[in-house]
């Protein structure tokens, strides 16, 4: 059987098994083991556990549970709520300030937690009720939190980027730096839309009220004194200092990513104990339980995905697929468009972790051959996968928001995210036209490669 025929069979079997409802990790492991049994030497089955262990026994991957612990400590404490409240107080006089506060809070929390669902949950639990109480439409309130939460996989320390660095054998530090510029770009685009949408909703509310209708909470003038604003800072500043300290340790060359993750997790727990007096075992157990569950789930998916990729490589499926793509002689940008379209389609069904580890052996060689910078592509691919977090049918963030605000219809949540999908698409176009948005910072701080 030719490698391409094997590849088609491999893909069909994978889709069928995943559609059966089997968890992703077990589906990938079952397909890989089945093909090892039928198409590889019998002795290869004896090495399954060894292969999985060797793939996940990576110092780089060690940073994943440590960053998750850091995010859990912050996300399951009142830190997220306090961060949101402080930003809201300082921006409440700006048109659409509450929407901007949500975007900024999501960005800062994402930079501390590195997780999209954790960002949605922590900021959304406070942000959505506050926006609705002040007259914002439910769809807009849900959409801005769902979109802001996607920044968790783009801004460092992004777990998704850690996996891309492993799969593509690229510098993790350079990749983290490359995510900063696009992250700031998305924050600006989201905040700009928040101002536009808030002004539109304000005009509608004012028109209704002037014609004798009900006065919307939009029209209430809330004011914070300078003393109230300053009073909110002491609880927020320690976590901002933690964020800055971790970034300096990582990018200043003082610590490796794994050491930085360990330092960040330890300091986050210390800050939780000092600021919120949460130091008793029963108060720390939710952090630890959440970390263990999420880490085990991710590492199991990673291990099985890498076994899946190993089988693809052994059977020459990935190499043949890459050669087939190259043989199409597509133009450079058409090749990129086809690959990103494939990532979008996969985003309908798979989380970013699986997309990266399953597609990297196939798509990276043709992209390298076409002359694309794989650091730049990693950022573009991450933005595309961000879109997958807020579009149906899988859209993880949609269901996180639905869990936070169960009274908002899912159709309204989806409609609320559509403008942000367009803004992400605009960001991808800008990254293609001006690649320096992603590559400028790493080149400036780490030197041009």
C-alpha beads as a LAMMPS data file, in Angstrom:
LAMMPS data file: protein, C-alpha beads

449 atoms
448 bonds

1 atom types
1 bond types

-500.0 500.0 xlo xhi
-500.0 500.0 ylo yhi
-500.0 500.0 zlo zhi

Masses

1 110.0

Atoms # bond

1 1 1 0.000 0.000 0.000
2 1 1 1.430 3.387 -0.996
3 1 1 2.108 6.032 1.669
4 1 1 -0.535 8.357 0.223
5 1 1 -3.156 5.582 0.303
6 1 1 -2.117 4.804 3.858
7 1 1 -2.399 8.495 4.676
8 1 1 -5.950 8.726 3.333
9 1 1 -6.909 5.608 5.305
10 1 1 -5.190 7.022 8.396
11 1 1 -7.176 10.253 8.127
12 1 1 -10.526 8.516 7.523
13 1 1 -10.050 6.149 10.472
14 1 1 -9.057 9.080 12.692
15 1 1 -12.202 11.046 11.771
16 1 1 -14.449 8.001 12.329
17 1 1 -12.932 7.246 15.745
18 1 1 -13.144 10.886 16.863
19 1 1 -16.766 11.139 15.727
20 1 1 -17.549 8.126 17.921
21 1 1 -17.256 10.391 20.950
22 1 1 -14.057 8.870 22.273
23 1 1 -11.825 11.394 24.142
24 1 1 -9.244 12.935 21.823
25 1 1 -6.202 11.458 23.594
26 1 1 -7.591 7.909 23.514
27 1 1 -8.805 8.322 19.927
28 1 1 -5.347 9.344 18.703
29 1 1 -3.663 6.618 20.761
30 1 1 -6.073 3.939 19.526
31 1 1 -5.610 4.885 15.855
32 1 1 -1.813 5.021 16.200
33 1 1 -1.664 1.667 18.024
34 1 1 -4.007 0.052 15.487
35 1 1 -1.862 1.124 12.553
36 1 1 1.261 -0.011 14.393
37 1 1 -0.353 -3.464 14.761
38 1 1 -1.371 -3.807 11.102
39 1 1 1.347 -1.914 9.215
40 1 1 4.463 -1.896 11.390
41 1 1 6.682 -4.672 12.780
42 1 1 5.102 -6.559 15.688
43 1 1 7.975 -5.510 17.935
44 1 1 6.932 -1.865 17.571
45 1 1 3.981 -2.458 19.909
46 1 1 6.463 -3.210 22.683
47 1 1 7.767 0.345 22.420
48 1 1 4.446 2.234 22.714
49 1 1 4.882 3.175 26.376
50 1 1 8.564 3.999 25.822
51 1 1 7.737 6.251 22.852
52 1 1 5.017 8.113 24.732
53 1 1 7.256 8.582 27.770
54 1 1 10.232 9.777 25.721
55 1 1 8.054 12.261 23.832
56 1 1 6.676 13.933 26.970
57 1 1 9.904 13.682 29.019
58 1 1 10.895 17.130 27.815
59 1 1 12.240 19.990 29.887
60 1 1 10.237 22.412 27.749
61 1 1 6.996 20.523 28.391
62 1 1 7.756 20.640 32.118
63 1 1 6.789 24.308 32.016
64 1 1 3.183 23.433 31.085
65 1 1 1.948 22.132 34.487
66 1 1 3.877 24.900 36.232
67 1 1 2.270 27.641 34.133
68 1 1 -1.102 25.933 34.677
69 1 1 -0.501 26.006 38.452
70 1 1 0.301 29.706 38.238
71 1 1 -2.865 30.373 36.251
72 1 1 -5.021 28.248 38.571
73 1 1 -3.732 30.059 41.649
74 1 1 -4.670 33.414 40.142
75 1 1 -7.863 32.287 38.390
76 1 1 -9.444 30.488 41.352
77 1 1 -8.679 33.286 43.797
78 1 1 -10.293 36.756 43.891
79 1 1 -7.317 38.120 41.895
80 1 1 -9.157 38.049 38.553
81 1 1 -12.152 39.896 39.981
82 1 1 -9.957 42.531 41.643
83 1 1 -7.945 43.028 38.446
84 1 1 -11.141 43.600 36.479
85 1 1 -12.601 45.970 39.097
86 1 1 -9.458 48.119 39.199
87 1 1 -9.255 48.472 35.396
88 1 1 -12.963 49.288 35.223
89 1 1 -12.614 52.006 37.860
90 1 1 -9.780 53.721 35.961
91 1 1 -11.485 53.483 32.546
92 1 1 -15.131 54.117 33.455
93 1 1 -15.074 57.704 32.112
94 1 1 -13.857 56.566 28.666
95 1 1 -16.635 55.903 26.091
96 1 1 -17.117 52.148 26.108
97 1 1 -14.730 52.034 29.056
98 1 1 -16.349 48.943 30.533
99 1 1 -15.810 47.030 27.295
100 1 1 -12.213 48.266 27.102
101 1 1 -11.728 47.255 30.745
102 1 1 -12.828 43.725 29.868
103 1 1 -10.390 43.556 26.950
104 1 1 -7.475 44.845 29.048
105 1 1 -8.374 42.575 31.955
106 1 1 -8.478 39.560 29.616
107 1 1 -5.089 40.517 28.129
108 1 1 -3.402 40.967 31.519
109 1 1 -4.946 37.829 32.961
110 1 1 -3.993 35.860 29.840
111 1 1 -0.411 37.019 30.250
112 1 1 -0.445 35.745 33.830
113 1 1 -2.369 32.507 33.292
114 1 1 -1.497 31.365 29.746
115 1 1 -4.891 29.672 29.372
116 1 1 -7.879 30.749 27.298
117 1 1 -10.651 28.950 29.253
118 1 1 -9.181 30.184 32.557
119 1 1 -9.171 33.772 31.245
120 1 1 -12.790 33.510 30.049
121 1 1 -13.914 32.028 33.343
122 1 1 -12.029 34.408 35.650
123 1 1 -12.840 37.678 33.868
124 1 1 -16.231 36.648 32.481
125 1 1 -17.676 35.695 35.861
126 1 1 -17.239 39.323 36.937
127 1 1 -17.316 41.147 33.592
128 1 1 -20.476 39.761 31.983
129 1 1 -22.825 40.514 34.942
130 1 1 -21.312 44.005 35.284
131 1 1 -21.769 44.804 31.578
132 1 1 -25.345 43.546 31.574
133 1 1 -26.154 45.456 34.764
134 1 1 -24.987 48.652 33.057
135 1 1 -27.159 48.118 29.988
136 1 1 -24.791 46.391 27.550
137 1 1 -26.534 43.842 25.329
138 1 1 -26.018 40.200 26.428
139 1 1 -24.524 39.176 23.060
140 1 1 -21.937 41.956 23.107
141 1 1 -21.017 41.241 26.744
142 1 1 -20.558 37.547 25.980
143 1 1 -18.734 38.159 22.693
144 1 1 -16.110 40.510 24.087
145 1 1 -15.222 38.116 26.926
146 1 1 -15.106 35.099 24.609
147 1 1 -12.848 36.977 22.173
148 1 1 -10.687 38.495 24.911
149 1 1 -10.199 35.037 26.384
150 1 1 -8.586 33.809 23.152
151 1 1 -5.595 36.031 23.951
152 1 1 -4.629 33.316 26.433
153 1 1 -3.100 31.205 23.648
154 1 1 -1.281 34.134 21.997
155 1 1 0.239 36.235 24.758
156 1 1 3.134 34.660 26.663
157 1 1 3.257 32.355 28.551
158 1 1 1.032 30.564 26.036
159 1 1 0.811 26.784 26.475
160 1 1 -0.123 26.487 22.797
161 1 1 3.085 28.257 21.787
162 1 1 5.121 25.971 24.043
163 1 1 3.788 23.009 22.080
164 1 1 4.421 24.721 18.746
165 1 1 8.011 25.411 19.813
166 1 1 8.457 21.705 20.600
167 1 1 6.806 20.523 17.373
168 1 1 8.660 22.978 15.113
169 1 1 11.963 22.918 17.034
170 1 1 11.973 26.721 17.288
171 1 1 13.181 28.977 20.099
172 1 1 10.478 29.290 22.759
173 1 1 11.784 32.667 23.938
174 1 1 11.711 34.077 20.401
175 1 1 8.226 32.638 19.867
176 1 1 6.934 34.186 23.097
177 1 1 8.309 37.576 22.059
178 1 1 6.758 37.210 18.604
179 1 1 3.323 36.861 20.184
180 1 1 3.513 40.226 21.983
181 1 1 3.062 42.515 18.942
182 1 1 0.063 40.624 17.477
183 1 1 -1.404 40.377 20.972
184 1 1 -1.226 44.152 21.382
185 1 1 -2.683 44.563 17.872
186 1 1 -5.701 42.404 18.783
187 1 1 -6.176 44.276 22.067
188 1 1 -6.269 47.572 20.123
189 1 1 -8.718 46.175 17.539
190 1 1 -10.991 44.686 20.218
191 1 1 -10.898 47.882 22.312
192 1 1 -11.656 50.003 19.235
193 1 1 -14.683 47.863 18.432
194 1 1 -15.796 48.068 22.084
195 1 1 -15.820 51.887 21.836
196 1 1 -17.717 51.801 18.515
197 1 1 -20.302 49.302 19.764
198 1 1 -20.766 51.088 23.115
199 1 1 -21.387 54.414 21.409
200 1 1 -23.929 52.780 19.087
201 1 1 -25.785 51.126 21.964
202 1 1 -25.660 54.405 23.952
203 1 1 -27.255 56.329 21.065
204 1 1 -30.019 53.729 20.775
205 1 1 -30.668 53.798 24.539
206 1 1 -30.710 57.612 24.545
207 1 1 -33.133 57.725 21.596
208 1 1 -35.504 55.282 23.303
209 1 1 -35.411 57.262 26.559
210 1 1 -35.928 60.637 24.838
211 1 1 -39.061 59.250 23.179
212 1 1 -40.537 58.353 26.568
213 1 1 -39.208 54.832 26.823
214 1 1 -37.534 53.118 29.749
215 1 1 -34.248 54.617 30.882
216 1 1 -31.419 52.163 30.232
217 1 1 -28.660 51.615 32.760
218 1 1 -26.405 52.741 29.895
219 1 1 -27.443 56.313 30.683
220 1 1 -26.506 56.164 34.367
221 1 1 -23.391 58.179 35.155
222 1 1 -21.149 56.178 37.474
223 1 1 -18.227 57.995 39.022
224 1 1 -15.195 56.808 40.988
225 1 1 -13.193 59.252 43.065
226 1 1 -9.418 59.278 42.845
227 1 1 -9.280 57.873 46.370
228 1 1 -11.492 54.924 45.332
229 1 1 -9.313 54.254 42.291
230 1 1 -6.095 54.331 44.319
231 1 1 -7.684 52.117 46.976
232 1 1 -8.076 49.313 44.412
233 1 1 -4.413 49.258 43.387
234 1 1 -2.697 47.499 46.340
235 1 1 -4.309 44.148 45.553
236 1 1 -3.580 44.372 41.820
237 1 1 -0.021 45.700 41.803
238 1 1 1.601 42.572 43.314
239 1 1 0.289 40.461 40.434
240 1 1 1.402 43.000 37.841
241 1 1 4.835 42.994 39.471
242 1 1 4.771 39.177 39.274
243 1 1 3.955 39.366 35.556
244 1 1 6.752 41.854 34.890
245 1 1 9.219 39.882 37.024
246 1 1 8.500 36.617 35.213
247 1 1 8.919 38.307 31.826
248 1 1 12.225 39.897 32.889
249 1 1 13.506 36.562 34.207
250 1 1 12.591 34.811 30.950
251 1 1 13.633 37.385 28.359
252 1 1 16.564 38.731 30.343
253 1 1 18.193 35.320 30.153
254 1 1 18.147 34.873 33.926
255 1 1 16.098 31.657 33.801
256 1 1 14.938 28.999 31.349
257 1 1 11.220 28.754 30.490
258 1 1 10.786 25.846 32.926
259 1 1 12.600 27.686 35.708
260 1 1 10.543 30.797 34.980
261 1 1 7.321 28.768 35.131
262 1 1 8.346 27.273 38.476
263 1 1 9.264 30.695 39.839
264 1 1 5.983 32.192 38.628
265 1 1 3.903 29.372 40.147
266 1 1 5.676 29.642 43.501
267 1 1 5.358 33.435 43.652
268 1 1 1.671 33.284 42.615
269 1 1 0.915 30.942 45.523
270 1 1 2.891 33.172 47.908
271 1 1 0.986 36.252 46.716
272 1 1 -2.353 34.483 47.105
273 1 1 -1.375 33.593 50.665
274 1 1 -0.191 37.113 51.518
275 1 1 -2.824 39.207 49.718
276 1 1 -5.924 37.033 50.240
277 1 1 -4.851 34.991 53.286
278 1 1 -5.407 31.785 51.315
279 1 1 -2.806 29.426 52.713
280 1 1 -4.733 26.611 54.419
281 1 1 -4.690 23.188 52.687
282 1 1 -8.461 23.245 52.054
283 1 1 -8.077 26.626 50.322
284 1 1 -5.134 25.479 48.213
285 1 1 -6.691 22.164 47.168
286 1 1 -8.861 23.692 44.365
287 1 1 -5.687 25.136 42.777
288 1 1 -3.856 21.828 42.990
289 1 1 -6.805 19.694 41.845
290 1 1 -7.398 21.953 38.850
291 1 1 -3.702 21.867 37.953
292 1 1 -3.496 18.079 38.177
293 1 1 -6.637 17.529 36.086
294 1 1 -5.715 20.002 33.331
295 1 1 -2.051 18.958 33.250
296 1 1 -2.898 15.257 33.016
297 1 1 -5.407 15.923 30.244
298 1 1 -2.949 18.053 28.250
299 1 1 0.058 15.780 28.727
300 1 1 -1.994 12.732 27.771
301 1 1 -3.135 14.475 24.582
302 1 1 0.457 15.559 23.894
303 1 1 1.857 12.070 24.443
304 1 1 -0.748 10.397 22.233
305 1 1 -0.515 13.116 19.576
306 1 1 3.240 12.667 19.358
307 1 1 2.782 8.871 19.117
308 1 1 0.255 9.547 16.354
309 1 1 2.812 11.765 14.572
310 1 1 5.545 9.124 15.078
311 1 1 3.412 6.508 13.293
312 1 1 2.739 8.986 10.471
313 1 1 6.456 9.543 10.097
314 1 1 7.389 5.836 10.278
315 1 1 4.854 4.966 7.575
316 1 1 6.106 7.935 5.492
317 1 1 2.642 9.478 5.527
318 1 1 3.770 12.915 6.688
319 1 1 6.772 12.975 4.335
320 1 1 4.662 11.880 1.350
321 1 1 1.949 14.390 2.174
322 1 1 4.530 17.169 2.442
323 1 1 6.098 16.112 -0.889
324 1 1 2.643 16.037 -2.484
325 1 1 1.924 19.573 -1.285
326 1 1 5.287 20.779 -2.612
327 1 1 4.661 18.992 -5.940
328 1 1 1.502 21.047 -6.451
329 1 1 3.842 24.008 -7.110
330 1 1 1.462 26.424 -5.452
331 1 1 2.559 30.011 -5.171
332 1 1 3.947 31.004 -1.792
333 1 1 0.845 32.822 -0.583
334 1 1 -1.621 30.342 -2.048
335 1 1 0.219 27.593 -0.160
336 1 1 -0.159 29.604 3.046
337 1 1 -3.862 30.211 2.332
338 1 1 -4.519 26.496 1.749
339 1 1 -2.731 25.509 4.954
340 1 1 -4.522 28.143 7.055
341 1 1 -7.860 27.065 5.551
342 1 1 -7.045 23.501 6.631
343 1 1 -6.292 24.774 10.157
344 1 1 -9.638 26.619 10.212
345 1 1 -11.504 23.450 9.196
346 1 1 -9.666 21.394 11.827
347 1 1 -10.605 24.090 14.344
348 1 1 -14.247 23.066 13.875
349 1 1 -13.473 19.769 15.578
350 1 1 -10.140 19.867 17.410
351 1 1 -8.490 21.983 20.118
352 1 1 -5.258 23.898 19.292
353 1 1 -3.069 21.330 21.067
354 1 1 -4.148 18.505 18.765
355 1 1 -4.062 20.668 15.627
356 1 1 -0.427 21.641 16.200
357 1 1 0.871 18.193 17.031
358 1 1 -1.072 16.427 14.270
359 1 1 -0.335 18.854 11.430
360 1 1 3.214 20.020 12.189
361 1 1 4.978 17.093 10.425
362 1 1 2.958 17.758 7.251
363 1 1 2.710 21.542 6.957
364 1 1 6.044 22.785 8.325
365 1 1 8.386 21.254 5.670
366 1 1 6.536 22.846 2.690
367 1 1 6.359 26.186 4.518
368 1 1 10.091 26.059 5.257
369 1 1 10.724 25.137 1.615
370 1 1 8.623 28.126 0.500
371 1 1 10.768 30.460 2.584
372 1 1 8.351 31.313 5.394
373 1 1 9.719 32.199 8.817
374 1 1 8.363 29.449 11.088
375 1 1 8.315 31.815 14.081
376 1 1 6.091 34.214 12.117
377 1 1 3.927 31.335 10.902
378 1 1 3.539 30.059 14.468
379 1 1 2.014 33.398 15.445
380 1 1 -0.292 33.501 12.398
381 1 1 -1.382 29.922 13.017
382 1 1 -2.083 30.772 16.658
383 1 1 -4.359 33.662 15.645
384 1 1 -6.202 31.308 13.278
385 1 1 -6.608 28.801 16.101
386 1 1 -7.887 31.639 18.308
387 1 1 -10.703 31.969 15.803
388 1 1 -11.434 28.282 16.319
389 1 1 -12.017 28.919 20.024
390 1 1 -14.987 31.191 19.292
391 1 1 -16.615 29.721 16.212
392 1 1 -18.994 26.746 16.186
393 1 1 -19.383 23.833 16.383
394 1 1 -16.623 23.171 18.948
395 1 1 -15.633 26.731 19.992
396 1 1 -14.444 25.977 23.521
397 1 1 -14.836 29.568 24.734
398 1 1 -18.477 29.620 23.606
399 1 1 -19.294 26.851 26.052
400 1 1 -17.228 28.418 28.829
401 1 1 -19.292 31.604 28.407
402 1 1 -22.516 29.580 28.265
403 1 1 -21.542 27.983 31.572
404 1 1 -20.862 31.415 33.140
405 1 1 -24.075 33.000 31.808
406 1 1 -26.525 30.140 31.139
407 1 1 -29.447 32.542 30.564
408 1 1 -27.804 34.018 27.434
409 1 1 -28.891 31.928 24.392
410 1 1 -25.992 30.253 22.610
411 1 1 -27.145 31.904 19.359
412 1 1 -26.654 35.333 20.991
413 1 1 -23.192 34.345 22.203
414 1 1 -22.230 33.235 18.680
415 1 1 -23.611 36.440 17.124
416 1 1 -21.659 38.457 19.668
417 1 1 -18.384 36.816 18.609
418 1 1 -18.821 37.324 14.834
419 1 1 -17.403 40.904 14.751
420 1 1 -14.350 39.691 16.658
421 1 1 -13.809 36.884 14.136
422 1 1 -13.678 39.566 11.433
423 1 1 -11.180 41.571 13.495
424 1 1 -8.979 38.479 13.871
425 1 1 -9.132 37.951 10.116
426 1 1 -8.057 41.585 9.672
427 1 1 -5.162 40.967 12.081
428 1 1 -4.020 37.994 9.961
429 1 1 -4.030 40.160 6.825
430 1 1 -1.999 42.837 8.633
431 1 1 0.494 40.208 9.806
432 1 1 0.909 39.018 6.215
433 1 1 1.399 42.566 4.932
434 1 1 3.623 43.655 7.838
435 1 1 5.400 40.578 9.265
436 1 1 7.504 42.866 11.451
437 1 1 4.501 43.115 13.794
438 1 1 5.461 39.620 14.947
439 1 1 9.165 39.385 14.124
440 1 1 10.253 42.920 15.042
441 1 1 10.447 42.470 18.824
442 1 1 12.332 39.133 18.845
443 1 1 14.750 40.443 16.194
444 1 1 15.364 43.586 18.227
445 1 1 15.934 41.815 21.560
446 1 1 17.485 38.525 20.403
447 1 1 19.125 39.535 17.125
448 1 1 18.173 38.849 13.528
449 1 1 18.545 35.173 12.606

Bonds

1 1 1 2
2 1 2 3
3 1 3 4
4 1 4 5
5 1 5 6
6 1 6 7
7 1 7 8
8 1 8 9
9 1 9 10
10 1 10 11
11 1 11 12
12 1 12 13
13 1 13 14
14 1 14 15
15 1 15 16
16 1 16 17
17 1 17 18
18 1 18 19
19 1 19 20
20 1 20 21
21 1 21 22
22 1 22 23
23 1 23 24
24 1 24 25
25 1 25 26
26 1 26 27
27 1 27 28
28 1 28 29
29 1 29 30
30 1 30 31
31 1 31 32
32 1 32 33
33 1 33 34
34 1 34 35
35 1 35 36
36 1 36 37
37 1 37 38
38 1 38 39
39 1 39 40
40 1 40 41
41 1 41 42
42 1 42 43
43 1 43 44
44 1 44 45
45 1 45 46
46 1 46 47
47 1 47 48
48 1 48 49
49 1 49 50
50 1 50 51
51 1 51 52
52 1 52 53
53 1 53 54
54 1 54 55
55 1 55 56
56 1 56 57
57 1 57 58
58 1 58 59
59 1 59 60
60 1 60 61
61 1 61 62
62 1 62 63
63 1 63 64
64 1 64 65
65 1 65 66
66 1 66 67
67 1 67 68
68 1 68 69
69 1 69 70
70 1 70 71
71 1 71 72
72 1 72 73
73 1 73 74
74 1 74 75
75 1 75 76
76 1 76 77
77 1 77 78
78 1 78 79
79 1 79 80
80 1 80 81
81 1 81 82
82 1 82 83
83 1 83 84
84 1 84 85
85 1 85 86
86 1 86 87
87 1 87 88
88 1 88 89
89 1 89 90
90 1 90 91
91 1 91 92
92 1 92 93
93 1 93 94
94 1 94 95
95 1 95 96
96 1 96 97
97 1 97 98
98 1 98 99
99 1 99 100
100 1 100 101
101 1 101 102
102 1 102 103
103 1 103 104
104 1 104 105
105 1 105 106
106 1 106 107
107 1 107 108
108 1 108 109
109 1 109 110
110 1 110 111
111 1 111 112
112 1 112 113
113 1 113 114
114 1 114 115
115 1 115 116
116 1 116 117
117 1 117 118
118 1 118 119
119 1 119 120
120 1 120 121
121 1 121 122
122 1 122 123
123 1 123 124
124 1 124 125
125 1 125 126
126 1 126 127
127 1 127 128
128 1 128 129
129 1 129 130
130 1 130 131
131 1 131 132
132 1 132 133
133 1 133 134
134 1 134 135
135 1 135 136
136 1 136 137
137 1 137 138
138 1 138 139
139 1 139 140
140 1 140 141
141 1 141 142
142 1 142 143
143 1 143 144
144 1 144 145
145 1 145 146
146 1 146 147
147 1 147 148
148 1 148 149
149 1 149 150
150 1 150 151
151 1 151 152
152 1 152 153
153 1 153 154
154 1 154 155
155 1 155 156
156 1 156 157
157 1 157 158
158 1 158 159
159 1 159 160
160 1 160 161
161 1 161 162
162 1 162 163
163 1 163 164
164 1 164 165
165 1 165 166
166 1 166 167
167 1 167 168
168 1 168 169
169 1 169 170
170 1 170 171
171 1 171 172
172 1 172 173
173 1 173 174
174 1 174 175
175 1 175 176
176 1 176 177
177 1 177 178
178 1 178 179
179 1 179 180
180 1 180 181
181 1 181 182
182 1 182 183
183 1 183 184
184 1 184 185
185 1 185 186
186 1 186 187
187 1 187 188
188 1 188 189
189 1 189 190
190 1 190 191
191 1 191 192
192 1 192 193
193 1 193 194
194 1 194 195
195 1 195 196
196 1 196 197
197 1 197 198
198 1 198 199
199 1 199 200
200 1 200 201
201 1 201 202
202 1 202 203
203 1 203 204
204 1 204 205
205 1 205 206
206 1 206 207
207 1 207 208
208 1 208 209
209 1 209 210
210 1 210 211
211 1 211 212
212 1 212 213
213 1 213 214
214 1 214 215
215 1 215 216
216 1 216 217
217 1 217 218
218 1 218 219
219 1 219 220
220 1 220 221
221 1 221 222
222 1 222 223
223 1 223 224
224 1 224 225
225 1 225 226
226 1 226 227
227 1 227 228
228 1 228 229
229 1 229 230
230 1 230 231
231 1 231 232
232 1 232 233
233 1 233 234
234 1 234 235
235 1 235 236
236 1 236 237
237 1 237 238
238 1 238 239
239 1 239 240
240 1 240 241
241 1 241 242
242 1 242 243
243 1 243 244
244 1 244 245
245 1 245 246
246 1 246 247
247 1 247 248
248 1 248 249
249 1 249 250
250 1 250 251
251 1 251 252
252 1 252 253
253 1 253 254
254 1 254 255
255 1 255 256
256 1 256 257
257 1 257 258
258 1 258 259
259 1 259 260
260 1 260 261
261 1 261 262
262 1 262 263
263 1 263 264
264 1 264 265
265 1 265 266
266 1 266 267
267 1 267 268
268 1 268 269
269 1 269 270
270 1 270 271
271 1 271 272
272 1 272 273
273 1 273 274
274 1 274 275
275 1 275 276
276 1 276 277
277 1 277 278
278 1 278 279
279 1 279 280
280 1 280 281
281 1 281 282
282 1 282 283
283 1 283 284
284 1 284 285
285 1 285 286
286 1 286 287
287 1 287 288
288 1 288 289
289 1 289 290
290 1 290 291
291 1 291 292
292 1 292 293
293 1 293 294
294 1 294 295
295 1 295 296
296 1 296 297
297 1 297 298
298 1 298 299
299 1 299 300
300 1 300 301
301 1 301 302
302 1 302 303
303 1 303 304
304 1 304 305
305 1 305 306
306 1 306 307
307 1 307 308
308 1 308 309
309 1 309 310
310 1 310 311
311 1 311 312
312 1 312 313
313 1 313 314
314 1 314 315
315 1 315 316
316 1 316 317
317 1 317 318
318 1 318 319
319 1 319 320
320 1 320 321
321 1 321 322
322 1 322 323
323 1 323 324
324 1 324 325
325 1 325 326
326 1 326 327
327 1 327 328
328 1 328 329
329 1 329 330
330 1 330 331
331 1 331 332
332 1 332 333
333 1 333 334
334 1 334 335
335 1 335 336
336 1 336 337
337 1 337 338
338 1 338 339
339 1 339 340
340 1 340 341
341 1 341 342
342 1 342 343
343 1 343 344
344 1 344 345
345 1 345 346
346 1 346 347
347 1 347 348
348 1 348 349
349 1 349 350
350 1 350 351
351 1 351 352
352 1 352 353
353 1 353 354
354 1 354 355
355 1 355 356
356 1 356 357
357 1 357 358
358 1 358 359
359 1 359 360
360 1 360 361
361 1 361 362
362 1 362 363
363 1 363 364
364 1 364 365
365 1 365 366
366 1 366 367
367 1 367 368
368 1 368 369
369 1 369 370
370 1 370 371
371 1 371 372
372 1 372 373
373 1 373 374
374 1 374 375
375 1 375 376
376 1 376 377
377 1 377 378
378 1 378 379
379 1 379 380
380 1 380 381
381 1 381 382
382 1 382 383
383 1 383 384
384 1 384 385
385 1 385 386
386 1 386 387
387 1 387 388
388 1 388 389
389 1 389 390
390 1 390 391
391 1 391 392
392 1 392 393
393 1 393 394
394 1 394 395
395 1 395 396
396 1 396 397
397 1 397 398
398 1 398 399
399 1 399 400
400 1 400 401
401 1 401 402
402 1 402 403
403 1 403 404
404 1 404 405
405 1 405 406
406 1 406 407
407 1 407 408
408 1 408 409
409 1 409 410
410 1 410 411
411 1 411 412
412 1 412 413
413 1 413 414
414 1 414 415
415 1 415 416
416 1 416 417
417 1 417 418
418 1 418 419
419 1 419 420
420 1 420 421
421 1 421 422
422 1 422 423
423 1 423 424
424 1 424 425
425 1 425 426
426 1 426 427
427 1 427 428
428 1 428 429
429 1 429 430
430 1 430 431
431 1 431 432
432 1 432 433
433 1 433 434
434 1 434 435
435 1 435 436
436 1 436 437
437 1 437 438
438 1 438 439
439 1 439 440
440 1 440 441
441 1 441 442
442 1 442 443
443 1 443 444
444 1 444 445
445 1 445 446
446 1 446 447
447 1 447 448
448 1 448 449
